[in-house]
Structure formats: structure tokens, C-alpha cells
Amino acid sequence: MENRTESAAAALAALGHPARLSLFRLLVRAGPGGLLVGEIAAHLDMPLSTLAHHLRSLKQAGLVVQSRNGREVETRADTEALRDVLGFLMDECCQGVPALADQG
């Protein structure tokens, strides 16, 4: 099982690509109902093959959840996973940094 640092690094790396960041933001705006893959492609004006690549990266990073409803694939942002990443970044906010041992 990945530790929090590895998990957060994977999520941030996935979001580090402009197309994936736009895709994730679109899914966040869509809310808990998410969007169908075809709807995402239309909103982002992105070919389905390119979209599939970016969705795969976001799924592997744990940021997107997909479910099949017949022939359609519903895609949702996993906002809880995003909260975990943000929490990881902010957990130790303003707690100070321990002094280094004197190296002289």
C-alpha cells in the first residue's frame, strides 16, 4: 500500500498536465453526478483517444472514479481523494521546522 507521500505525489503529478487539470476541474464543476465520456470530450474539444489517455492517468492517481451504465461510462471526480491530498499538504502548516543539529 502506498504511503501518503507517494499517493499525494502521484495525484499532483497527474494534475500537473494542463489537459488533465482542465479535465479534473470540469468534473469538479459537474458535481457528484459527473459526466459521460462523450460529454467530457465535447466540453474539452478533445479526441476520445486523447481523453482516454488522460482519464487513465487520473484514475491511476485515484482522482477519478468511473462506472459503467449500459454502454455509457460515467466519470466523476473523487473529491474526497483531492481533500486527502490537500490535507496532506496542509497537515503540518505553521508548526515550524525542527532545527538542524549543529554541523560545525
TIMI-2910 file (N, C-alpha, C, CB; in pm, 1 decimal, decimal comma, always signed):
<rs>
+----------+----------+----------+----------+----------+----------+----------+----------+----------+----------+----------+----------+------+
!      n_x !      n_y !      n_z !     ca_x !     ca_y !     ca_z !      c_x !      c_y !      c_z !     cb_x !     cb_y !     cb_z ! resn !
+----------+----------+----------+----------+----------+----------+----------+----------+----------+----------+----------+----------+------+
!    +84,1 !   -119,0 !     +0,0 !     +0,0 !     +0,0 !     +0,0 !    +88,1 !   +124,7 !     +0,0 !    -95,4 !     +0,1 !   +122,2 !  Met !
!    +51,8 !   +220,4 !    -82,6 !   +130,5 !   +343,0 !    -93,0 !   +118,5 !   +424,5 !    +35,6 !    +84,8 !   +426,6 !   -214,4 !  Glu !
!   +225,7 !   +495,4 !    +67,0 !   +213,6 !   +586,2 !   +179,8 !   +156,9 !   +718,0 !   +130,3 !   +350,3 !   +607,3 !   +249,9 !  Asn !
!   +127,8 !   +808,1 !   +222,0 !    +62,5 !   +934,7 !   +185,2 !   +149,3 !  +1019,0 !    +93,3 !    +28,2 !  +1014,6 !   +310,0 !  Arg !
!   +280,6 !  +1017,6 !   +111,8 !   +368,6 !  +1097,2 !    +27,0 !   +362,6 !  +1047,6 !   -117,1 !   +513,2 !  +1092,4 !    +79,5 !  Thr !
!   +370,8 !   +916,4 !   -136,6 !   +365,9 !   +860,8 !   -271,6 !   +230,5 !   +885,5 !   -336,6 !   +395,9 !   +711,2 !   -268,6 !  Glu !
!   +125,0 !   +869,6 !   -260,9 !     -9,5 !   +890,5 !   -311,9 !    -30,8 !  +1036,2 !   -352,9 !   -112,7 !   +849,4 !   -207,2 !  Ser !
!    +12,5 !  +1128,4 !   -267,3 !     -0,8 !  +1271,1 !   -298,9 !    +84,5 !  +1307,8 !   -419,4 !    +38,9 !  +1357,5 !   -177,9 !  Ala !
!   +204,9 !  +1252,5 !   -428,1 !   +293,1 !  +1281,7 !   -541,5 !   +230,2 !  +1233,4 !   -671,8 !   +431,3 !  +1215,9 !   -521,3 !  Ala !
!   +167,3 !  +1116,3 !   -670,1 !   +102,1 !  +1063,7 !   -790,9 !    -14,3 !  +1152,8 !   -832,4 !    +52,5 !   +919,5 !   -767,6 !  Ala !
!    -93,4 !  +1197,0 !   -735,6 !   -207,5 !  +1283,6 !   -766,2 !   -160,4 !  +1418,0 !   -821,6 !   -293,7 !  +1305,3 !   -640,6 !  Ala !
!    -60,4 !  +1475,9 !   -758,1 !    -10,9 !  +1605,7 !   -804,0 !    +55,5 !  +1594,9 !   -940,5 !    +87,4 !  +1663,6 !   -702,9 !  Leu !
!   +124,2 !  +1484,8 !   -966,1 !   +185,2 !  +1464,6 !  -1097,8 !    +77,3 !  +1453,7 !  -1205,0 !   +274,0 !  +1338,1 !  -1098,1 !  Ala !
!    -30,3 !  +1381,4 !  -1174,8 !   -139,6 !  +1368,1 !  -1271,3 !   -203,6 !  +1503,1 !  -1299,8 !   -245,1 !  +1269,8 !  -1219,8 !  Ala !
!   -219,8 !  +1584,0 !  -1198,3 !   -280,1 !  +1715,7 !  -1216,4 !   -182,8 !  +1816,5 !  -1276,7 !   -331,4 !  +1767,5 !  -1083,9 !  Leu !
!    -56,0 !  +1779,0 !  -1286,9 !    +46,4 !  +1868,8 !  -1338,0 !    +43,3 !  +1887,5 !  -1488,7 !   +179,5 !  +1818,8 !  -1298,4 !  Gly !
!    -41,8 !  +1816,0 !  -1558,1 !    -56,1 !  +1832,2 !  -1702,6 !   -177,1 !  +1922,7 !  -1729,1 !    -72,5 !  +1692,9 !  -1774,2 !  His !
!   -163,8 !  +2025,4 !  -1812,0 !   -274,8 !  +2119,7 !  -1834,2 !   -405,8 !  +2052,7 !  -1878,2 !   -234,2 !  +2221,0 !  -1938,3 !  Pro !
!   -398,4 !  +1953,4 !  -1965,0 !   -521,4 !  +1887,5 !  -2011,9 !   -588,6 !  +1811,4 !  -1898,1 !   -490,4 !  +1791,2 !  -2128,8 !  Ala !
!   -509,5 !  +1742,5 !  -1815,5 !   -567,8 !  +1667,4 !  -1704,0 !   -622,7 !  +1761,0 !  -1596,8 !   -463,5 !  +1573,5 !  -1642,7 !  Arg !
!   -556,5 !  +1872,8 !  -1576,1 !   -607,2 !  +1970,5 !  -1479,2 !   -740,4 !  +2027,0 !  -1527,9 !   -504,4 !  +2085,1 !  -1456,8 !  Leu !
!   -750,5 !  +2059,8 !  -1655,6 !   -877,2 !  +2109,4 !  -1711,4 !   -986,2 !  +2003,3 !  -1700,3 !   -859,0 !  +2151,4 !  -1859,0 !  Ser !
!   -951,5 !  +1880,6 !  -1728,9 !  -1044,9 !  +1768,8 !  -1719,5 !  -1094,0 !  +1751,1 !  -1576,5 !   -979,1 !  +1639,7 !  -1769,0 !  Leu !
!  -1003,1 !  +1752,6 !  -1481,7 !  -1041,4 !  +1734,7 !  -1341,7 !  -1129,2 !  +1850,3 !  -1294,3 !   -916,3 !  +1723,2 !  -1252,9 !  Phe !
!  -1093,4 !  +1972,4 !  -1332,2 !  -1173,9 !  +2089,1 !  -1292,2 !  -1314,9 !  +2081,5 !  -1350,6 !  -1105,4 !  +2219,9 !  -1337,3 !  Arg !
!  -1326,3 !  +2033,1 !  -1474,6 !  -1457,4 !  +2014,8 !  -1536,3 !  -1540,4 !  +1915,5 !  -1455,0 !  -1442,6 !  +1966,2 !  -1682,4 !  Leu !
!  -1478,7 !  +1805,5 !  -1414,6 !  -1550,2 !  +1705,3 !  -1335,5 !  -1588,3 !  +1758,8 !  -1198,0 !  -1465,3 !  +1579,7 !  -1320,4 !  Leu !
!  -1504,3 !  +1840,6 !  -1139,2 !  -1538,7 !  +1901,8 !  -1010,1 !  -1660,4 !  +1992,5 !  -1027,7 !  -1418,0 !  +1982,6 !   -952,5 !  Val !
!  -1661,2 !  +2072,6 !  -1135,0 !  -1775,8 !  +2160,6 !  -1160,8 !  -1902,9 !  +2079,6 !  -1184,8 !  -1747,7 !  +2251,3 !  -1281,7 !  Arg !
!  -1889,8 !  +1963,3 !  -1247,8 !  -2006,6 !  +1879,8 !  -1277,9 !  -2071,6 !  +1825,2 !  -1151,3 !  -1966,6 !  +1764,4 !  -1369,1 !  Ala !
!  -1995,0 !  +1812,9 !  -1045,2 !  -2050,0 !  +1765,0 !   -918,6 !  -2057,1 !  +1613,7 !   -910,7 !  -2186,9 !  +1822,3 !   -897,5 !  Gly !
!  -2131,3 !  +1564,2 !   -811,6 !  -2131,7 !  +1420,3 !   -784,0 !  -2190,7 !  +1335,2 !   -895,6 !  -2207,4 !  +1394,4 !   -658,7 !  Pro !
!  -2271,5 !  +1392,7 !   -982,8 !  -2327,6 !  +1316,3 !  -1093,5 !  -2227,1 !  +1289,4 !  -1203,4 !  -2445,4 !  +1388,3 !  -1150,5 !  Gly !
!  -2121,1 !  +1369,0 !  -1207,6 !  -2018,1 !  +1350,8 !  -1307,9 !  -2068,5 !  +1377,2 !  -1448,5 !  -1962,7 !  +1212,3 !  -1299,4 !  Gly !
!  -1995,5 !  +1327,3 !  -1544,8 !  -2028,6 !  +1344,1 !  -1686,3 !  -2000,6 !  +1213,3 !  -1759,9 !  -1947,5 !  +1461,8 !  -1749,4 !  Leu !
!  -2067,6 !  +1196,8 !  -1871,1 !  -2038,6 !  +1085,1 !  -1959,6 !  -1912,1 !  +1117,6 !  -2037,5 !  -2158,0 !  +1056,2 !  -2055,6 !  Leu !
!  -1838,9 !  +1015,8 !  -2079,0 !  -1712,9 !  +1036,2 !  -2150,3 !  -1733,0 !  +1123,1 !  -2274,4 !  -1651,7 !   +901,4 !  -2189,9 !  Val !
!  -1839,8 !  +1098,3 !  -2349,3 !  -1867,7 !  +1178,6 !  -2467,7 !  -1892,2 !  +1324,9 !  -2434,7 !  -1986,7 !  +1122,9 !  -2540,6 !  Gly !
!  -1957,5 !  +1350,1 !  -2321,3 !  -1982,0 !  +1487,9 !  -2278,0 !  -1850,8 !  +1557,6 !  -2243,7 !  -2076,9 !  +1490,5 !  -2156,7 !  Glu !
!  -1761,6 !  +1484,9 !  -2178,0 !  -1631,5 !  +1542,2 !  -2143,1 !  -1555,6 !  +1579,7 !  -2269,3 !  -1548,8 !  +1443,4 !  -2058,1 !  Ile !
!  -1552,7 !  +1487,6 !  -2365,5 !  -1482,5 !  +1513,0 !  -2491,5 !  -1538,3 !  +1636,8 !  -2560,4 !  -1493,2 !  +1391,4 !  -2584,9 !  Ala !
!  -1669,7 !  +1652,1 !  -2560,0 !  -1732,4 !  +1768,0 !  -2623,7 !  -1697,6 !  +1897,4 !  -2550,3 !  -1884,4 !  +1750,1 !  -2628,9 !  Ala !
!  -1703,2 !  +1895,0 !  -2417,9 !  -1671,6 !  +2014,7 !  -2338,8 !  -1527,4 !  +2058,8 !  -2358,9 !  -1697,2 !  +1988,8 !  -2190,6 !  His !
!  -1438,6 !  +1962,6 !  -2366,0 !  -1296,2 !  +1994,5 !  -2376,0 !  -1246,1 !  +1997,3 !  -2520,2 !  -1215,7 !  +1894,3 !  -2296,8 !  Leu !
!  -1334,6 !  +1965,3 !  -2614,1 !  -1296,6 !  +1958,2 !  -2756,3 !  -1171,8 !  +1871,8 !  -2771,7 !  -1271,6 !  +2100,7 !  -2814,8 !  Asp !
!  -1182,8 !  +1749,3 !  -2719,3 !  -1068,2 !  +1658,8 !  -2713,9 !  -1106,5 !  +1525,8 !  -2780,1 !  -1021,5 !  +1636,3 !  -2566,1 !  Met !
!  -1020,3 !  +1472,5 !  -2865,7 !  -1048,6 !  +1340,9 !  -2924,2 !  -1061,5 !  +1234,6 !  -2814,7 !   -937,6 !  +1301,3 !  -3024,3 !  Pro !
!  -1148,2 !  +1135,4 !  -2840,7 !  -1171,5 !  +1030,4 !  -2741,0 !  -1044,4 !   +954,6 !  -2704,8 !  -1275,3 !   +932,9 !  -2792,0 !  Leu !
!   -955,5 !   +931,0 !  -2800,5 !   -832,5 !   +857,3 !  -2770,2 !   -743,8 !   +937,9 !  -2674,4 !   -755,3 !   +824,7 !  -2900,7 !  Ser !
!   -736,4 !  +1067,0 !  -2694,5 !   -657,2 !  +1153,3 !  -2605,6 !   -722,7 !  +1159,3 !  -2468,3 !   -642,9 !  +1296,3 !  -2665,1 !  Thr !
!   -853,8 !  +1172,6 !  -2467,2 !   -927,4 !  +1177,3 !  -2341,3 !   -906,3 !  +1049,1 !  -2262,3 !  -1076,7 !  +1199,9 !  -2367,0 !  Leu !
!   -910,2 !   +935,4 !  -2328,9 !   -890,9 !   +806,0 !  -2261,5 !   -754,5 !   +801,6 !  -2193,3 !   -904,0 !   +688,9 !  -2362,5 !  Ala !
!   -653,5 !   +851,8 !  -2260,8 !   -518,8 !   +856,0 !  -2202,8 !   -517,5 !   +939,3 !  -2074,1 !   -418,1 !   +914,0 !  -2304,9 !  His !
!   -576,1 !  +1057,8 !  -2079,5 !   -575,6 !  +1145,5 !  -1961,8 !   -662,9 !  +1089,8 !  -1849,2 !   -623,7 !  +1285,6 !  -2000,3 !  His !
!   -775,9 !  +1031,0 !  -1884,3 !   -860,5 !   +969,4 !  -1781,6 !   -788,5 !   +854,9 !  -1712,3 !   -991,3 !   +919,0 !  -1842,9 !  Leu !
!   -715,2 !   +776,3 !  -1788,4 !   -639,2 !   +664,5 !  -1730,2 !   -538,8 !   +716,1 !  -1626,8 !   -565,5 !   +585,0 !  -1841,4 !  Arg !
!   -470,1 !   +824,5 !  -1659,3 !   -373,0 !   +882,2 !  -1564,9 !   -441,2 !   +930,1 !  -1437,5 !   -297,5 !   +998,7 !  -1630,3 !  Ser !
!   -555,4 !   +995,5 !  -1451,4 !   -627,7 !  +1044,4 !  -1333,4 !   -684,7 !   +929,2 !  -1250,8 !   -740,7 !  +1138,8 !  -1375,7 !  Leu !
!   -730,0 !   +822,4 !  -1317,8 !   -779,9 !   +705,2 !  -1245,4 !   -667,4 !   +637,3 !  -1168,9 !   -845,4 !   +605,6 !  -1342,3 !  Lys !
!   -552,1 !   +621,5 !  -1232,2 !   -438,4 !   +557,3 !  -1165,2 !   -392,3 !   +637,7 !  -1044,9 !   -322,4 !   +539,2 !  -1262,7 !  Gln !
!   -409,4 !   +769,0 !  -1051,6 !   -371,8 !   +855,3 !   -939,1 !   -480,4 !   +859,3 !   -832,1 !   -343,0 !   +996,7 !   -988,6 !  Ala !
!   -592,5 !   +794,1 !   -855,7 !   -700,2 !   +788,0 !   -757,5 !   -787,5 !   +911,6 !   -753,0 !   -643,2 !   +764,9 !   -623,5 !  Gly !
!   -785,2 !   +993,1 !   -857,0 !   -861,0 !  +1118,0 !   -856,4 !   -993,9 !  +1110,0 !   -930,0 !   -778,8 !  +1226,2 !   -916,6 !  Leu !
!  -1014,2 !  +1004,2 !  -1007,4 !  -1134,8 !   +990,4 !  -1088,5 !  -1192,6 !   +851,4 !  -1067,2 !  -1104,6 !  +1015,4 !  -1239,1 !  Val !
!  -1324,0 !   +846,1 !  -1062,9 !  -1396,9 !   +719,9 !  -1048,9 !  -1488,1 !   +706,2 !  -1170,6 !  -1479,5 !   +714,7 !   -914,0 !  Val !
!  -1489,1 !   +588,7 !  -1229,4 !  -1576,4 !   +563,2 !  -1342,9 !  -1666,3 !   +444,5 !  -1313,6 !  -1494,5 !   +538,7 !  -1470,3 !  Gln !
!  -1788,0 !   +452,1 !  -1367,8 !  -1879,6 !   +339,3 !  -1356,8 !  -1953,3 !   +325,4 !  -1488,9 !  -1979,5 !   +357,9 !  -1238,0 !  Ser !
!  -1980,4 !   +201,2 !  -1522,9 !  -2047,6 !   +172,7 !  -1649,5 !  -2197,1 !   +163,8 !  -1623,2 !  -1993,9 !    +40,8 !  -1714,2 !  Arg !
!  -2272,1 !   +231,1 !  -1709,6 !  -2417,6 !   +226,2 !  -1704,5 !  -2462,6 !   +185,5 !  -1845,0 !  -2481,1 !   +365,8 !  -1659,0 !  Asn !
!  -2474,4 !    +55,0 !  -1867,1 !  -2502,3 !     +5,6 !  -2001,8 !  -2379,9 !    +28,5 !  -2089,1 !  -2627,3 !    +75,5 !  -2062,6 !  Gly !
!  -2399,2 !   +102,4 !  -2198,5 !  -2289,3 !   +131,4 !  -2289,6 !  -2217,1 !   +260,7 !  -2253,1 !  -2340,8 !   +139,6 !  -2431,6 !  Arg !
!  -2272,2 !   +334,5 !  -2159,6 !  -2215,2 !   +464,1 !  -2123,3 !  -2123,7 !   +450,7 !  -2002,2 !  -2326,7 !   +565,8 !  -2094,6 !  Glu !
!  -2019,7 !   +533,6 !  -1999,6 !  -1927,1 !   +535,9 !  -1886,9 !  -1941,0 !   +670,4 !  -1816,7 !  -1779,6 !   +511,4 !  -1933,6 !  Val !
!  -1985,9 !   +664,9 !  -1693,2 !  -1999,5 !   +785,7 !  -1611,7 !  -1868,5 !   +810,0 !  -1538,9 !  -2117,9 !   +773,2 !  -1510,6 !  Glu !
!  -1823,8 !   +934,6 !  -1541,8 !  -1694,8 !   +970,1 !  -1482,4 !  -1715,9 !  +1081,2 !  -1381,1 !  -1592,7 !  +1013,7 !  -1591,2 !  Thr !
!  -1660,6 !  +1062,2 !  -1262,0 !  -1674,1 !  +1160,4 !  -1153,5 !  -1538,4 !  +1189,8 !  -1091,1 !  -1772,3 !  +1109,6 !  -1045,7 !  Arg !
!  -1522,1 !  +1312,3 !  -1047,5 !  -1403,9 !  +1346,7 !   -969,5 !  -1419,7 !  +1285,2 !   -830,9 !  -1383,9 !  +1502,1 !   -960,9 !  Ala !
!  -1313,2 !  +1228,2 !   -779,0 !  -1315,1 !  +1177,1 !   -642,0 !  -1269,5 !  +1291,9 !   -552,7 !  -1222,6 !  +1048,5 !   -624,8 !  Asp !
!  -1364,7 !  +1372,9 !   -511,7 !  -1330,7 !  +1493,6 !   -435,3 !  -1273,6 !  +1458,4 !   -297,9 !  -1454,6 !  +1583,1 !   -419,1 !  Thr !
!  -1309,8 !  +1342,0 !   -246,1 !  -1252,1 !  +1300,1 !   -117,5 !  -1102,3 !  +1274,0 !   -132,3 !  -1323,5 !  +1173,0 !    -64,4 !  Glu !
!  -1063,5 !  +1215,2 !   -244,8 !   -921,2 !  +1191,9 !   -270,9 !   -847,3 !  +1324,9 !   -281,8 !   -901,9 !  +1109,0 !   -400,1 !  Ala !
!   -908,6 !  +1422,5 !   -346,5 !   -846,8 !  +1554,9 !   -356,0 !   -834,2 !  +1618,5 !   -217,9 !   -928,5 !  +1646,3 !   -449,2 !  Leu !
!   -936,9 !  +1603,5 !   -135,3 !   -929,3 !  +1656,4 !     +2,0 !   -814,3 !  +1591,3 !    +79,1 !  -1063,0 !  +1633,0 !    +76,6 !  Arg !
!   -793,1 !  +1462,4 !    +55,9 !   -681,9 !  +1392,6 !   +121,9 !   -547,6 !  +1451,5 !    +79,3 !   -686,1 !  +1242,0 !    +89,6 !  Asp !
!   -532,4 !  +1480,4 !    -50,7 !   -407,6 !  +1539,8 !   -100,0 !   -387,5 !  +1677,5 !    -39,7 !   -408,0 !  +1548,7 !   -253,8 !  Val !
!   -492,1 !  +1757,9 !    -40,2 !   -480,9 !  +1892,9 !    +16,0 !   -454,6 !  +1887,2 !   +166,2 !   -609,0 !  +1973,7 !    -12,2 !  Leu !
!   -518,7 !  +1793,2 !   +233,7 !   -494,5 !  +1775,6 !   +376,6 !   -350,6 !  +1736,3 !   +403,4 !   -588,5 !  +1670,8 !   +434,1 !  Gly !
!   -297,4 !  +1647,6 !   +322,2 !   -157,9 !  +1606,6 !   +335,4 !    -65,3 !  +1728,1 !   +323,8 !   -122,2 !  +1501,0 !   +228,3 !  Phe !
!    -94,4 !  +1815,4 !   +227,7 !    -10,6 !  +1934,4 !   +207,8 !    -21,4 !  +2031,7 !   +324,8 !    -49,6 !  +2005,2 !    +78,2 !  Leu !
!   -137,7 !  +2035,7 !   +387,5 !   -162,6 !  +2136,6 !   +490,2 !   -154,1 !  +2083,8 !   +633,5 !   -297,1 !  +2196,7 !   +468,3 !  Met !
!   -139,1 !  +1954,1 !   +652,5 !   -141,1 !  +1893,9 !   +786,6 !    -47,7 !  +1961,1 !   +886,2 !   -105,2 !  +1749,3 !   +776,9 !  Asp !
!    +68,3 !  +1996,8 !   +843,0 !   +168,3 !  +2049,1 !   +936,2 !   +190,1 !  +2198,5 !   +918,1 !   +300,0 !  +1975,6 !   +918,5 !  Glu !
!    +91,2 !  +2264,9 !   +862,5 !   +102,5 !  +2407,8 !   +836,0 !   +136,7 !  +2485,7 !   +963,2 !    -27,5 !  +2460,6 !   +775,6 !  Cys !
!   +238,6 !  +2566,1 !   +951,9 !   +278,4 !  +2662,3 !  +1055,0 !   +322,3 !  +2598,5 !  +1186,3 !   +165,4 !  +2755,6 !  +1081,9 !  Cys !
!   +365,6 !  +2472,5 !  +1182,9 !   +410,3 !  +2405,0 !  +1304,2 !   +559,8 !  +2423,1 !  +1326,4 !   +376,4 !  +2256,9 !  +1297,7 !  Gln !
!   +623,2 !  +2488,5 !  +1233,0 !   +767,5 !  +2511,6 !  +1246,3 !   +847,3 !  +2395,9 !  +1191,8 !   +804,7 !  +2535,2 !  +1391,4 !  Gly !
!   +973,1 !  +2423,1 !  +1171,3 !  +1065,2 !  +2323,2 !  +1119,6 !  +1168,6 !  +2298,0 !  +1227,3 !  +1132,0 !  +2369,0 !   +985,4 !  Val !
!  +1194,2 !  +2170,8 !  +1262,2 !  +1293,0 !  +2144,3 !  +1366,4 !  +1430,8 !  +2195,8 !  +1322,8 !  +1299,0 !  +1992,6 !  +1398,3 !  Pro !
!  +1504,3 !  +2246,5 !  +1419,3 !  +1638,9 !  +2295,5 !  +1392,4 !  +1729,6 !  +2178,3 !  +1357,0 !  +1694,8 !  +2373,2 !  +1514,0 !  Ala !
!  +1820,6 !  +2202,7 !  +1265,4 !  +1920,1 !  +2101,5 !  +1230,5 !  +2027,1 !  +2096,4 !  +1338,6 !  +1983,5 !  +2131,2 !  +1092,1 !  Leu !
!  +2081,7 !  +1979,7 !  +1360,4 !  +2192,0 !  +1966,9 !  +1457,6 !  +2309,5 !  +2051,0 !  +1408,6 !  +2235,1 !  +1816,0 !  +1476,5 !  Ala !
!  +2380,3 !  +2108,5 !  +1500,6 !  +2498,6 !  +2188,5 !  +1465,7 !  +2597,4 !  +2100,9 !  +1391,3 !  +2564,9 !  +2250,2 !  +1592,6 !  Asp !
!  +2632,9 !  +2141,2 !  +1271,8 !  +2723,1 !  +2060,8 !  +1190,1 !  +2863,1 !  +2115,6 !  +1189,9 !  +2672,5 !  +2052,1 !  +1049,4 !  Gln !
!  +2898,7 !  +2193,0 !  +1285,5 !  +3030,1 !  +2255,6 !  +1287,9 !  +3123,2 !  +2184,3 !  +1371,8 !  +3022,7 !  +2392,7 !  +1332,4 !  Gly !
+----------+----------+----------+----------+----------+----------+----------+----------+----------+----------+----------+----------+------+
</rs>
